[in-house]
């Protein structure tokens, strides 16, 4: 299961990680977010030893969403070495997310 992070632990868990991270910014009421959610969960299991796959609920964590300029959801950020290196806005096939994450490994 993808780890839920929040305003207080995001920096420690994601930005300071030695693994690349895929961060799903989502909300409960967002239809397209529910479309990509199964992919995020599957990838959390598939990449558990190689990468972090985390979720940020934008309604509960407005600080992180604001810091990264998240205006539309779902937005998935790909972070390596504490820096955003790629981004996906909107619902896409799992293969698109896999390709972006694989590029960081």
Secondary structure, DSSP 4 states (H G I P E B T S, - for coil): -PEE--TTTHIIIIIT-SSEEEEEEE-TT-HHHHHHHHHHHHHHHHTTTTEEEEEEETTT-HHHHHHTT--SSSEEEEEETTEEEEEEES---HHHHHHHHHTT-
